[in-house]
Amino acid sequence: MAVALTTTFLLVGAATLIVFYNQTVDARHVAAAEKEEFNRLQTESAEIKEKMFVLLDNHNLETVARGKQLVKDDRPRYFEAR
């Protein structure tokens, strides 16, 4: 009786350890995939920021303004809110 109880206890314990191990491995895989996605998004964000800085560069804005025949006002007058 004691041998059967000990054997059952060991089998249940081993099965529990296997389940915990599998959950740990799955969690590590999910974490690795999330880290990879995070790095991809960071790279994409940096690329978008770089494109934005190029578009908003003074030289490019002046080229666009000339293309649309806009004239730079040297002494602009602004409306005042009262």
Sequence and secondary structure as in RCSB ss.txt:
>XXXX:A:sequence
MAVALTTTFLLVGAATLIVFYNQTVDARHVAAAEKEEFNRLQTESAEIKEKMFVLLDNHNLETVARGKQLVKDDR
PRYFEAR
>XXXX:A:secstr
 HHHHHHHHHHHHHHHHHHHHHHHHHHHHHHHHHHHHHHHHHHHHHHHHHHHHHHT HHHHHHHHHHTT    SS
       
